[in-house]
């Protein structure tokens, strides 16, 4: 799971960065850095995001691939 997938999940669920950051136990600025790719997403954060959104790694990976494909400009 990368930051793009986390951001997509957050948007899909209508959560703000502040709300998700609180739910997973990190600061909002750190979540922002992860979503924008400035810092890597830690294993702890991956686990907590999956728990908060009640999804597994396969679903997260699918979301990441779709979002990445949407960014491709032809």
C-alpha positions as a Python dict, from the first residue, in 0.01 Angstrom:
ca = {
    (1, 'X'): (0, 0, 0),
    (2, 'X'): (131, 341, -85),
    (3, 'X'): (16, 691, 1),
    (4, 'X'): (-195, 716, -312),
    (5, 'X'): (-400, 415, -205),
    (6, 'X'): (-447, 558, 143),
    (7, 'X'): (-563, 888, -3),
    (8, 'X'): (-807, 711, -237),
    (9, 'X'): (-954, 510, 50),
    (10, 'X'): (-983, 821, 262),
    (11, 'X'): (-1162, 1013, -15),
    (12, 'X'): (-1391, 720, -84),
    (13, 'X'): (-1493, 705, 282),
    (14, 'X'): (-1532, 1082, 313),
    (15, 'X'): (-1267, 1118, 582),
    (16, 'X'): (-1039, 1414, 635),
    (17, 'X'): (-668, 1371, 692),
    (18, 'X'): (-719, 1476, 1053),
    (19, 'X'): (-985, 1210, 1110),
    (20, 'X'): (-780, 930, 956),
    (21, 'X'): (-459, 1038, 1127),
    (22, 'X'): (-634, 1025, 1464),
    (23, 'X'): (-786, 686, 1385),
    (24, 'X'): (-448, 533, 1296),
    (25, 'X'): (-247, 709, 1566),
    (26, 'X'): (-24, 944, 1367),
    (27, 'X'): (-14, 1319, 1313),
    (28, 'X'): (-197, 1482, 1021),
    (29, 'X'): (129, 1627, 880),
    (30, 'X'): (284, 1277, 879),
    (31, 'X'): (-21, 1136, 700),
    (32, 'X'): (7, 1414, 443),
    (33, 'X'): (373, 1329, 387),
    (34, 'X'): (282, 964, 335),
    (35, 'X'): (-3, 1042, 96),
    (36, 'X'): (220, 1264, -117),
    (37, 'X'): (509, 1017, -117),
    (38, 'X'): (752, 1231, 81),
    (39, 'X'): (797, 953, 335),
    (40, 'X'): (724, 581, 298),
    (41, 'X'): (415, 424, 448),
    (42, 'X'): (523, 216, 746),
    (43, 'X'): (403, -136, 812),
    (44, 'X'): (228, -15, 1128),
    (45, 'X'): (34, 245, 929),
    (46, 'X'): (-57, -10, 661),
    (47, 'X'): (-199, -242, 925),
    (48, 'X'): (-391, 34, 1100),
    (49, 'X'): (-538, 168, 773),
    (50, 'X'): (-652, -182, 679),
    (51, 'X'): (-815, -219, 1021),
    (52, 'X'): (-985, 122, 1010),
    (53, 'X'): (-1128, 58, 663),
    (54, 'X'): (-1189, -314, 729),
    (55, 'X'): (-1010, -426, 414),
    (56, 'X'): (-721, -658, 330),
    (57, 'X'): (-394, -599, 146),
    (58, 'X'): (-530, -739, -181),
    (59, 'X'): (-807, -479, -189),
    (60, 'X'): (-558, -207, -102),
    (61, 'X'): (-326, -314, -383),
    (62, 'X'): (-614, -312, -633),
    (63, 'X'): (-708, 41, -531),
    (64, 'X'): (-346, 152, -566),
    (65, 'X'): (-321, 11, -918),
    (66, 'X'): (-646, 172, -1031),
    (67, 'X'): (-545, 512, -891),
    (68, 'X'): (-202, 487, -1049),
    (69, 'X'): (-357, 397, -1386),
    (70, 'X'): (-591, 697, -1360),
    (71, 'X'): (-287, 924, -1336),
    (72, 'X'): (-137, 801, -1663),
    (73, 'X'): (-176, 1063, -1932),
    (74, 'X'): (-189, 943, -2292),
}
